[in-house]
Amino acid sequence: MRKNRGFKLRSTVNALVLITVVATVVIISLVAFQNEKKSLIRLTYQLNEVYVNKIAETTNSIFHNMTQGLAITGRYLASDLSRTDLHFQLMLFQQSNAFFNITFIVDKEGNLVDASDLSSLRRGQKMKSAGVEQALKMKRALVSEPYVNPLSKNLVVMVSAPLQDNSGRYIGFIGGTIRLHETNIFQTVLGSVPNEADGSYAYVVSSEGILLYHPDPKRIGERVARNPIVAKIAAGERGSGSLSLVNSNDIEMLASYAMIEKAGWGIVAQTPAESVLQSARRLIMAIITYMLPVLLLFVVVITLLVRRLSEPLVKLTDFASMLSPTNRGTDELPKIHGFNYEANELHKAFGRAVRHFRYQFDSLSQEAQTDPLTGLFNRRTMDKFIGSWITGGNPFSLLVLDMDHFKSVNDTYGHDVGDEVLKFLATSLRQLLKEDNVICRFGGEEFIVLVPDERFDSALGAAERIRKYMAETDGPTGGKVTLSIGAAHYPGFASNAEQLFRVADEALYRAKHQGRNRVEIALAANEVAATN
Protein backbone atom coordinates (compact mmCIF):
# COMPACT_ATOMS: atom_id res chain seq x y z
CA MET A 1 0.00 0.00 0.00
CA ARG A 2 1.41 3.35 -1.06
CA LYS A 3 1.77 5.82 1.75
CA ASN A 4 0.21 9.28 1.45
CA ARG A 5 3.28 11.48 1.28
CA GLY A 6 1.21 14.67 1.30
CA PHE A 7 2.35 17.94 -0.17
CA LYS A 8 5.85 19.27 0.08
CA LEU A 9 6.18 22.23 2.38
CA ARG A 10 7.82 24.31 -0.33
CA SER A 11 4.99 23.72 -2.80
CA THR A 12 2.33 24.34 -0.15
CA VAL A 13 3.87 27.62 1.00
CA ASN A 14 4.41 28.83 -2.57
CA ALA A 15 0.79 28.04 -3.47
CA LEU A 16 -0.56 29.85 -0.41
CA VAL A 17 1.59 32.90 -1.03
CA LEU A 18 0.67 33.00 -4.71
CA ILE A 19 -3.05 32.77 -3.94
CA THR A 20 -2.71 35.54 -1.36
CA VAL A 21 -0.91 37.83 -3.83
CA VAL A 22 -3.44 37.28 -6.61
CA ALA A 23 -6.45 37.64 -4.30
CA THR A 24 -5.07 40.84 -2.80
CA VAL A 25 -4.39 42.42 -6.20
CA VAL A 26 -7.78 41.37 -7.62
CA ILE A 27 -9.85 42.46 -4.61
CA ILE A 28 -8.09 45.80 -4.21
CA SER A 29 -8.31 46.41 -7.96
CA LEU A 30 -12.04 45.64 -8.12
CA VAL A 31 -12.89 47.70 -5.04
CA ALA A 32 -10.75 50.62 -6.20
CA PHE A 33 -12.24 50.46 -9.72
CA GLN A 34 -15.84 50.51 -8.50
CA ASN A 35 -15.22 53.30 -5.99
CA GLU A 36 -13.30 55.41 -8.47
CA LYS A 37 -15.93 54.85 -11.15
CA LYS A 38 -18.76 55.98 -8.84
CA SER A 39 -16.73 58.95 -7.64
CA LEU A 40 -15.83 60.08 -11.18
CA ILE A 41 -19.43 59.70 -12.40
CA ARG A 42 -20.66 61.78 -9.48
CA LEU A 43 -17.95 64.39 -10.08
CA THR A 44 -18.76 64.51 -13.81
CA TYR A 45 -22.44 65.11 -13.09
CA GLN A 46 -21.51 67.84 -10.59
CA LEU A 47 -19.16 69.61 -13.01
CA ASN A 48 -21.68 69.47 -15.86
CA GLU A 49 -24.51 70.62 -13.59
CA VAL A 50 -22.49 73.55 -12.23
CA TYR A 51 -21.63 74.51 -15.82
CA VAL A 52 -25.20 74.41 -17.18
CA ASN A 53 -26.58 76.24 -14.14
CA LYS A 54 -24.05 79.03 -14.55
CA ILE A 55 -24.73 79.28 -18.29
CA ALA A 56 -28.51 79.20 -17.76
CA GLU A 57 -28.21 81.98 -15.19
CA THR A 58 -26.08 84.06 -17.56
CA THR A 59 -28.41 83.47 -20.54
CA ASN A 60 -31.47 84.35 -18.45
CA SER A 61 -29.76 87.57 -17.46
CA ILE A 62 -28.91 88.37 -21.09
CA PHE A 63 -32.49 87.74 -22.24
CA HIS A 64 -33.73 89.91 -19.38
CA ASN A 65 -31.39 92.71 -20.46
CA MET A 66 -32.51 92.27 -24.07
CA THR A 67 -36.21 92.62 -23.25
CA GLN A 68 -35.48 95.49 -20.86
CA GLY A 69 -33.46 97.27 -23.54
CA LEU A 70 -36.23 96.76 -26.09
CA ALA A 71 -38.87 97.95 -23.61
CA ILE A 72 -36.95 101.12 -22.72
CA THR A 73 -36.26 101.95 -26.37
CA GLY A 74 -39.87 101.12 -27.23
CA ARG A 75 -41.25 103.53 -24.62
CA TYR A 76 -39.03 106.26 -26.03
CA LEU A 77 -40.05 105.66 -29.65
CA ALA A 78 -43.75 104.76 -29.14
CA SER A 79 -44.69 108.37 -28.46
CA ASP A 80 -44.19 109.18 -32.17
CA LEU A 81 -43.68 106.33 -34.65
CA SER A 82 -43.71 108.82 -37.54
CA ARG A 83 -40.59 110.63 -36.31
CA THR A 84 -37.96 111.27 -38.99
CA ASP A 85 -35.11 109.71 -37.00
CA LEU A 86 -36.91 106.41 -36.30
CA HIS A 87 -34.68 104.44 -38.67
CA PHE A 88 -31.57 106.02 -37.16
CA GLN A 89 -32.72 105.19 -33.62
CA LEU A 90 -33.27 101.51 -34.57
CA MET A 91 -29.82 101.34 -36.18
CA LEU A 92 -28.28 102.93 -33.07
CA PHE A 93 -30.07 100.45 -30.81
CA GLN A 94 -28.89 97.45 -32.84
CA GLN A 95 -25.29 98.66 -32.82
CA SER A 96 -25.41 98.79 -29.03
CA ASN A 97 -27.02 95.33 -28.83
CA ALA A 98 -24.75 93.13 -30.93
CA PHE A 99 -26.72 89.96 -30.18
CA PHE A 100 -29.47 91.06 -32.62
CA ASN A 101 -29.05 90.61 -36.38
CA ILE A 102 -31.84 93.14 -37.04
CA THR A 103 -34.22 95.26 -34.95
CA PHE A 104 -37.60 96.49 -36.13
CA ILE A 105 -41.00 97.88 -35.13
CA VAL A 106 -44.28 96.23 -36.20
CA ASP A 107 -47.69 97.83 -35.69
CA LYS A 108 -50.68 96.01 -34.19
CA GLU A 109 -51.87 95.01 -37.69
CA GLY A 110 -48.60 93.20 -38.39
CA ASN A 111 -47.20 95.84 -40.79
CA LEU A 112 -43.55 96.86 -40.66
CA VAL A 113 -43.15 100.43 -39.40
CA ASP A 114 -39.36 100.58 -39.72
CA ALA A 115 -36.23 98.43 -39.30
CA SER A 116 -32.51 98.87 -38.71
CA ASP A 117 -31.81 97.13 -42.05
CA LEU A 118 -34.20 97.71 -44.95
CA SER A 119 -32.13 95.91 -47.60
CA SER A 120 -34.65 93.05 -47.79
CA LEU A 121 -37.65 94.79 -46.19
CA ARG A 122 -39.89 97.77 -46.96
CA ARG A 123 -41.91 100.01 -44.69
CA GLY A 124 -45.60 99.05 -44.55
CA GLN A 125 -44.82 95.47 -45.57
CA LYS A 126 -47.00 92.75 -43.97
CA MET A 127 -44.77 90.71 -41.66
CA LYS A 128 -45.77 87.06 -41.95
CA SER A 129 -43.77 84.90 -39.59
CA ALA A 130 -44.44 82.70 -36.56
CA GLY A 131 -42.49 85.07 -34.31
CA VAL A 132 -44.53 88.11 -35.34
CA GLU A 133 -47.79 86.22 -34.94
CA GLN A 134 -46.75 85.03 -31.48
CA ALA A 135 -45.76 88.56 -30.37
CA LEU A 136 -49.02 90.09 -31.65
CA LYS A 137 -51.04 87.37 -29.96
CA MET A 138 -49.25 87.44 -26.59
CA LYS A 139 -48.87 91.27 -26.41
CA ARG A 140 -46.11 90.98 -23.82
CA ALA A 141 -42.35 90.78 -23.63
CA LEU A 142 -41.24 87.35 -24.84
CA VAL A 143 -38.59 85.18 -26.45
CA SER A 144 -40.27 83.37 -29.33
CA GLU A 145 -40.07 79.73 -30.29
CA PRO A 146 -37.57 79.16 -33.15
CA TYR A 147 -39.02 79.59 -36.64
CA VAL A 148 -37.83 79.87 -40.24
CA ASN A 149 -37.76 83.46 -41.50
CA PRO A 150 -39.89 83.43 -44.69
CA LEU A 151 -37.59 85.99 -46.37
CA SER A 152 -34.07 84.86 -45.46
CA LYS A 153 -34.96 81.17 -44.90
CA ASN A 154 -32.81 81.29 -41.74
CA LEU A 155 -33.77 79.64 -38.48
CA VAL A 156 -34.28 82.52 -36.03
CA VAL A 157 -35.69 83.42 -32.64
CA MET A 158 -37.23 86.78 -31.90
CA VAL A 159 -37.04 88.81 -28.70
CA SER A 160 -39.76 91.45 -28.41
CA ALA A 161 -41.41 93.99 -26.10
CA PRO A 162 -44.90 95.53 -26.57
CA LEU A 163 -45.47 99.18 -27.51
CA GLN A 164 -48.18 101.40 -26.04
CA ASP A 165 -49.24 104.92 -26.92
CA ASN A 166 -49.60 107.76 -24.44
CA SER A 167 -53.07 106.45 -23.53
CA GLY A 168 -51.75 102.99 -22.71
CA ARG A 169 -53.26 101.32 -25.79
CA TYR A 170 -51.36 98.50 -27.51
CA ILE A 171 -49.99 99.72 -30.86
CA GLY A 172 -47.54 96.95 -31.79
CA PHE A 173 -44.14 95.79 -30.67
CA ILE A 174 -40.41 96.38 -31.02
CA GLY A 175 -38.33 93.28 -31.66
CA GLY A 176 -34.98 91.88 -32.67
CA THR A 177 -34.04 88.55 -34.26
CA ILE A 178 -31.12 86.19 -33.64
CA ARG A 179 -30.05 83.98 -36.53
CA LEU A 180 -29.20 80.59 -35.08
CA HIS A 181 -26.99 79.46 -37.97
CA GLU A 182 -24.67 82.44 -37.53
CA THR A 183 -22.48 83.67 -34.69
CA ASN A 184 -24.94 84.38 -31.88
CA ILE A 185 -25.51 84.55 -28.15
CA PHE A 186 -25.00 80.81 -27.62
CA GLN A 187 -21.54 80.61 -29.20
CA THR A 188 -20.59 83.70 -27.19
CA VAL A 189 -21.94 82.55 -23.82
CA LEU A 190 -21.25 78.82 -24.01
CA GLY A 191 -17.60 79.23 -24.88
CA SER A 192 -15.86 75.96 -23.97
CA VAL A 193 -17.25 73.00 -22.05
CA PRO A 194 -15.35 71.57 -19.02
CA ASN A 195 -13.11 68.66 -20.14
CA GLU A 196 -13.93 69.34 -23.79
CA ALA A 197 -10.90 67.26 -24.83
CA ASP A 198 -12.55 64.05 -23.60
CA GLY A 199 -15.54 64.45 -25.94
CA SER A 200 -17.75 66.58 -23.69
CA TYR A 201 -20.03 69.10 -25.39
CA ALA A 202 -23.08 71.25 -24.73
CA TYR A 203 -26.17 72.14 -26.72
CA VAL A 204 -29.30 74.30 -26.35
CA VAL A 205 -32.78 72.96 -27.11
CA SER A 206 -36.14 74.72 -27.30
CA SER A 207 -39.26 73.70 -25.37
CA GLU A 208 -40.42 71.92 -28.54
CA GLY A 209 -37.24 69.81 -28.78
CA ILE A 210 -35.54 71.81 -31.56
CA LEU A 211 -31.76 72.27 -31.40
CA LEU A 212 -30.94 75.99 -31.16
CA TYR A 213 -27.21 75.53 -30.64
CA HIS A 214 -24.96 72.51 -31.22
CA PRO A 215 -21.19 72.11 -31.82
CA ASP A 216 -22.15 70.62 -35.20
CA PRO A 217 -23.83 73.55 -37.02
CA LYS A 218 -25.56 71.14 -39.40
CA ARG A 219 -27.71 69.88 -36.55
CA ILE A 220 -29.13 73.31 -35.62
CA GLY A 221 -32.87 73.21 -36.28
CA GLU A 222 -33.05 69.41 -35.89
CA ARG A 223 -35.86 68.04 -33.70
CA VAL A 224 -34.52 65.73 -30.96
CA ALA A 225 -37.62 65.27 -28.81
CA ARG A 226 -36.98 61.53 -28.37
CA ASN A 227 -33.88 62.24 -26.30
CA PRO A 228 -34.92 61.52 -22.64
CA ILE A 229 -33.30 64.65 -21.24
CA VAL A 230 -34.90 66.77 -23.98
CA ALA A 231 -38.23 65.16 -23.09
CA LYS A 232 -37.82 66.52 -19.53
CA ILE A 233 -37.15 70.00 -20.91
CA ALA A 234 -40.12 69.77 -23.29
CA ALA A 235 -42.30 68.68 -20.36
CA GLY A 236 -41.45 71.99 -18.65
CA GLU A 237 -39.55 70.54 -15.69
CA ARG A 238 -37.99 73.40 -13.78
CA GLY A 239 -34.54 73.56 -12.23
CA SER A 240 -31.79 71.17 -13.25
CA GLY A 241 -30.89 67.51 -13.14
CA SER A 242 -28.63 64.72 -14.40
CA LEU A 243 -29.05 61.30 -15.99
CA SER A 244 -27.30 58.74 -18.17
CA LEU A 245 -28.42 58.43 -21.79
CA VAL A 246 -27.35 57.21 -25.24
CA ASN A 247 -26.92 60.01 -27.79
CA SER A 248 -27.71 59.99 -31.50
CA ASN A 249 -24.33 58.37 -32.23
CA ASP A 250 -25.11 55.46 -29.84
CA ILE A 251 -22.55 56.73 -27.30
CA GLU A 252 -23.42 56.49 -23.62
CA MET A 253 -23.26 59.98 -22.10
CA LEU A 254 -23.42 61.43 -18.58
CA ALA A 255 -25.69 64.44 -19.09
CA SER A 256 -26.79 67.36 -16.91
CA TYR A 257 -29.33 70.02 -17.85
CA ALA A 258 -30.68 73.35 -16.61
CA MET A 259 -33.64 75.45 -17.73
CA ILE A 260 -33.42 78.92 -19.27
CA GLU A 261 -36.59 80.07 -17.53
CA LYS A 262 -36.91 83.30 -19.51
CA ALA A 263 -37.36 81.37 -22.77
CA GLY A 264 -38.47 77.94 -21.59
CA TRP A 265 -35.38 76.37 -23.22
CA GLY A 266 -32.85 73.98 -21.79
CA ILE A 267 -29.03 73.82 -21.76
CA VAL A 268 -27.51 70.32 -21.75
CA ALA A 269 -23.85 69.42 -21.07
CA GLN A 270 -22.76 65.82 -21.46
CA THR A 271 -19.60 63.75 -21.16
CA PRO A 272 -18.88 60.29 -22.64
CA ALA A 273 -19.16 57.60 -19.97
CA GLU A 274 -16.18 55.87 -21.56
CA SER A 275 -13.88 58.72 -20.53
CA VAL A 276 -14.83 58.09 -16.89
CA LEU A 277 -14.14 54.36 -17.27
CA GLN A 278 -10.75 55.11 -18.82
CA SER A 279 -9.79 57.23 -15.82
CA ALA A 280 -10.84 54.46 -13.44
CA ARG A 281 -8.84 51.91 -15.44
CA ARG A 282 -5.75 54.11 -15.24
CA LEU A 283 -6.09 54.14 -11.46
CA ILE A 284 -6.23 50.32 -11.38
CA MET A 285 -3.12 50.06 -13.54
CA ALA A 286 -1.32 52.47 -11.21
CA ILE A 287 -2.31 50.39 -8.16
CA ILE A 288 -1.14 47.18 -9.83
CA THR A 289 2.10 48.82 -10.99
CA TYR A 290 2.99 49.94 -7.47
CA MET A 291 1.75 46.90 -5.56
CA LEU A 292 2.71 43.99 -7.80
CA PRO A 293 6.51 44.32 -7.51
CA VAL A 294 6.28 44.42 -3.72
CA LEU A 295 3.98 41.42 -3.58
CA LEU A 296 6.07 39.49 -6.08
CA LEU A 297 9.08 40.16 -3.87
CA PHE A 298 7.31 38.29 -1.08
CA VAL A 299 7.00 35.24 -3.33
CA VAL A 300 10.65 35.32 -4.38
CA VAL A 301 11.94 35.74 -0.82
CA ILE A 302 9.72 32.99 0.60
CA THR A 303 10.58 30.62 -2.26
CA LEU A 304 14.33 31.05 -1.65
CA LEU A 305 14.12 30.58 2.10
CA VAL A 306 11.40 27.93 2.44
CA ARG A 307 13.92 25.02 2.22
CA ARG A 308 15.39 26.01 5.58
CA LEU A 309 12.08 26.73 7.26
CA SER A 310 9.73 24.33 8.98
CA GLU A 311 7.25 25.24 11.65
CA PRO A 312 8.11 28.95 11.76
CA LEU A 313 7.37 29.21 8.04
CA VAL A 314 4.03 27.43 8.48
CA LYS A 315 3.00 29.98 11.08
CA LEU A 316 3.94 32.86 8.81
CA THR A 317 2.09 31.26 5.90
CA ASP A 318 -1.08 30.89 7.94
CA PHE A 319 -0.82 34.52 8.93
CA ALA A 320 -0.30 35.64 5.32
CA SER A 321 -3.35 33.72 4.11
CA MET A 322 -5.56 35.87 6.34
CA LEU A 323 -4.38 39.16 4.81
CA SER A 324 -6.88 40.92 2.54
CA PRO A 325 -8.49 44.35 2.33
CA THR A 326 -11.51 43.06 4.26
CA ASN A 327 -9.60 41.07 6.90
CA ARG A 328 -6.22 42.56 7.71
CA GLY A 329 -5.44 40.30 10.67
CA THR A 330 -3.85 41.41 13.93
CA ASP A 331 -0.88 43.74 14.29
CA GLU A 332 1.08 41.09 16.17
CA LEU A 333 3.01 38.63 14.05
CA PRO A 334 3.15 35.04 15.38
CA LYS A 335 6.14 34.44 17.64
CA ILE A 336 8.89 32.20 16.35
CA HIS A 337 10.96 30.22 18.86
CA GLY A 338 13.92 29.01 16.85
CA PHE A 339 17.57 29.54 16.20
CA ASN A 340 17.35 29.47 12.44
CA TYR A 341 18.93 32.71 11.26
CA GLU A 342 17.10 32.73 7.89
CA ALA A 343 13.72 32.08 9.55
CA ASN A 344 14.25 34.93 12.02
CA GLU A 345 15.28 37.35 9.26
CA LEU A 346 12.29 36.36 7.14
CA HIS A 347 10.08 36.99 10.14
CA LYS A 348 11.46 40.52 10.41
CA ALA A 349 11.21 41.17 6.66
CA PHE A 350 7.67 39.85 6.55
CA GLY A 351 6.69 42.13 9.40
CA ARG A 352 8.05 45.17 7.57
CA ALA A 353 6.27 44.16 4.40
CA VAL A 354 2.93 43.73 6.19
CA ARG A 355 3.31 47.14 7.80
CA HIS A 356 4.09 48.64 4.39
CA PHE A 357 1.01 46.97 2.87
CA ARG A 358 -1.18 48.26 5.69
CA TYR A 359 0.28 51.73 5.25
CA GLN A 360 -0.58 51.63 1.53
CA PHE A 361 -4.07 50.38 2.30
CA ASP A 362 -4.64 53.07 4.96
CA SER A 363 -3.31 55.73 2.57
CA LEU A 364 -5.79 54.67 -0.12
CA SER A 365 -8.59 54.68 2.44
CA GLN A 366 -7.61 58.18 3.58
CA GLU A 367 -7.57 59.48 0.00
CA ALA A 368 -11.05 58.04 -0.57
CA GLN A 369 -12.44 60.01 2.41
CA THR A 370 -10.87 63.44 1.94
CA ASP A 371 -10.70 66.21 -0.64
CA PRO A 372 -7.13 66.29 -2.03
CA LEU A 373 -6.98 70.11 -2.36
CA THR A 374 -8.25 71.26 1.05
CA GLY A 375 -7.77 68.15 3.18
CA LEU A 376 -11.40 68.42 4.32
CA PHE A 377 -13.85 65.53 4.24
CA ASN A 378 -15.31 64.83 0.80
CA ARG A 379 -18.95 64.31 -0.13
CA ARG A 380 -18.77 60.54 0.36
CA THR A 381 -17.67 60.96 3.98
CA MET A 382 -20.28 63.68 4.54
CA ASP A 383 -23.01 61.31 3.34
CA LYS A 384 -21.83 58.72 5.85
CA PHE A 385 -22.04 61.21 8.74
CA ILE A 386 -25.51 62.40 7.72
CA GLY A 387 -26.79 58.85 7.19
CA SER A 388 -25.43 57.73 10.55
CA TRP A 389 -26.88 60.71 12.44
CA ILE A 390 -30.31 60.44 10.81
CA THR A 391 -30.43 56.68 11.42
CA GLY A 392 -29.48 57.25 15.07
CA GLY A 393 -32.04 60.06 15.46
CA ASN A 394 -29.32 62.60 16.34
CA PRO A 395 -30.30 66.24 15.72
CA PHE A 396 -27.88 68.41 13.76
CA SER A 397 -27.66 71.56 11.67
CA LEU A 398 -26.57 71.84 8.04
CA LEU A 399 -24.76 74.93 6.73
CA VAL A 400 -24.28 75.28 2.95
CA LEU A 401 -21.52 77.81 2.18
CA ASP A 402 -20.83 79.19 -1.29
CA MET A 403 -18.16 81.75 -2.19
CA ASP A 404 -19.52 84.91 -3.79
CA HIS A 405 -18.18 85.72 -7.26
CA PHE A 406 -15.60 82.94 -7.07
CA LYS A 407 -15.54 82.66 -10.86
CA SER A 408 -14.18 86.21 -11.05
CA VAL A 409 -11.31 85.18 -8.73
CA ASN A 410 -10.31 82.40 -11.16
CA ASP A 411 -10.79 84.70 -14.16
CA THR A 412 -8.80 87.56 -12.61
CA TYR A 413 -6.02 85.79 -10.69
CA GLY A 414 -5.93 82.32 -12.25
CA HIS A 415 -6.91 78.90 -10.96
CA ASP A 416 -3.77 78.56 -8.79
CA VAL A 417 -4.82 81.59 -6.74
CA GLY A 418 -8.38 80.24 -6.79
CA ASP A 419 -7.09 77.02 -5.21
CA GLU A 420 -5.28 79.08 -2.56
CA VAL A 421 -8.55 80.89 -1.77
CA LEU A 422 -10.28 77.51 -1.32
CA LYS A 423 -7.50 76.32 1.00
CA PHE A 424 -7.67 79.63 2.90
CA LEU A 425 -11.38 79.11 3.51
CA ALA A 426 -10.74 75.49 4.61
CA THR A 427 -8.08 76.63 7.11
CA SER A 428 -10.36 79.39 8.39
CA LEU A 429 -13.22 76.94 8.94
CA ARG A 430 -10.96 74.65 10.98
CA GLN A 431 -9.92 77.60 13.16
CA LEU A 432 -13.42 79.02 13.63
CA LEU A 433 -15.41 75.84 14.24
CA LYS A 434 -15.52 73.38 17.09
CA GLU A 435 -13.71 70.06 16.97
CA ASP A 436 -16.91 68.01 16.70
CA ASN A 437 -18.16 70.01 13.70
CA VAL A 438 -17.84 68.11 10.40
CA ILE A 439 -16.39 70.26 7.58
CA CYS A 440 -16.66 69.02 3.99
CA ARG A 441 -15.89 70.33 0.55
CA PHE A 442 -19.09 69.63 -1.42
CA GLY A 443 -17.66 70.57 -4.81
CA GLY A 444 -16.21 73.62 -6.58
CA GLU A 445 -16.49 76.62 -4.25
CA GLU A 446 -19.29 75.06 -2.17
CA PHE A 447 -18.62 73.78 1.37
CA ILE A 448 -20.81 71.99 3.92
CA VAL A 449 -20.62 72.24 7.71
CA LEU A 450 -22.49 69.76 9.93
CA VAL A 451 -23.08 70.93 13.51
CA PRO A 452 -24.15 68.06 15.82
CA ASP A 453 -26.33 70.02 18.22
CA GLU A 454 -30.08 70.08 18.87
CA ARG A 455 -29.87 73.86 19.25
CA PHE A 456 -30.15 75.61 15.90
CA ASP A 457 -28.93 78.90 17.43
CA SER A 458 -25.43 77.50 17.92
CA ALA A 459 -25.19 76.68 14.21
CA LEU A 460 -26.49 80.15 13.25
CA GLY A 461 -23.88 81.69 15.52
CA ALA A 462 -21.17 79.66 13.84
CA ALA A 463 -22.47 80.64 10.39
CA GLU A 464 -22.45 84.34 11.23
CA ARG A 465 -18.98 84.01 12.76
CA ILE A 466 -17.67 82.44 9.55
CA ARG A 467 -19.40 85.01 7.32
CA LYS A 468 -18.11 87.94 9.33
CA TYR A 469 -14.55 86.61 9.45
CA MET A 470 -14.38 86.14 5.67
CA ALA A 471 -15.97 89.55 5.03
CA GLU A 472 -13.36 91.28 7.26
CA THR A 473 -10.22 89.25 6.46
CA ASP A 474 -7.94 89.66 3.46
CA GLY A 475 -7.42 86.39 1.61
CA PRO A 476 -4.74 85.21 -0.86
CA THR A 477 -6.01 87.72 -3.46
CA GLY A 478 -5.26 90.63 -1.12
CA GLY A 479 -8.96 91.35 -0.78
CA LYS A 480 -12.04 89.87 0.84
CA VAL A 481 -13.90 86.87 -0.51
CA THR A 482 -17.40 86.85 1.00
CA LEU A 483 -19.74 83.93 1.61
CA SER A 484 -23.45 83.28 1.13
CA ILE A 485 -24.77 80.73 3.62
CA GLY A 486 -27.97 78.68 3.80
CA ALA A 487 -28.79 77.12 7.18
CA ALA A 488 -31.20 74.32 8.05
CA HIS A 489 -31.76 71.94 10.96
CA TYR A 490 -32.72 68.29 11.25
CA PRO A 491 -35.36 67.33 12.23
CA GLY A 492 -36.74 70.86 12.66
CA PHE A 493 -36.82 71.71 8.95
CA ALA A 494 -36.92 68.32 7.19
CA SER A 495 -37.61 64.65 7.79
CA ASN A 496 -34.85 63.24 5.59
CA ALA A 497 -31.49 64.16 4.03
CA GLU A 498 -32.94 65.03 0.62
CA GLN A 499 -35.43 67.50 2.09
CA LEU A 500 -32.76 68.96 4.36
CA PHE A 501 -30.42 69.66 1.43
CA ARG A 502 -33.25 71.07 -0.65
CA VAL A 503 -34.40 73.61 1.94
CA ALA A 504 -30.78 74.54 2.75
CA ASP A 505 -30.04 75.06 -0.96
CA GLU A 506 -33.16 77.22 -1.28
CA ALA A 507 -31.95 79.32 1.65
CA LEU A 508 -28.55 79.67 -0.08
CA TYR A 509 -30.35 80.70 -3.27
CA ARG A 510 -32.19 83.43 -1.35
CA ALA A 511 -28.92 84.62 0.17
CA LYS A 512 -27.42 84.89 -3.32
CA HIS A 513 -30.38 86.80 -4.71
CA GLN A 514 -30.71 89.13 -1.71
CA GLY A 515 -27.27 90.62 -2.07
CA ARG A 516 -24.83 87.84 -1.07
CA ASN A 517 -22.53 88.02 2.00
CA ARG A 518 -25.38 86.93 4.27
CA VAL A 519 -26.84 84.00 6.19
CA GLU A 520 -30.35 82.86 5.29
CA ILE A 521 -32.42 80.43 7.36
CA ALA A 522 -34.27 77.68 5.49
CA LEU A 523 -38.02 77.31 5.43
CA ALA A 524 -39.38 74.05 6.83
CA ALA A 525 -40.22 71.44 4.19
CA ASN A 526 -43.98 71.78 4.84
CA GLU A 527 -43.75 75.58 4.48
CA VAL A 528 -41.93 75.20 1.16
CA ALA A 529 -44.63 72.81 -0.06
CA ALA A 530 -47.33 75.29 0.99
CA THR A 531 -45.68 78.16 -0.90
CA ASN A 532 -45.36 76.03 -3.99
Disulfide bonds with the S-S distance in Angstrom:
none
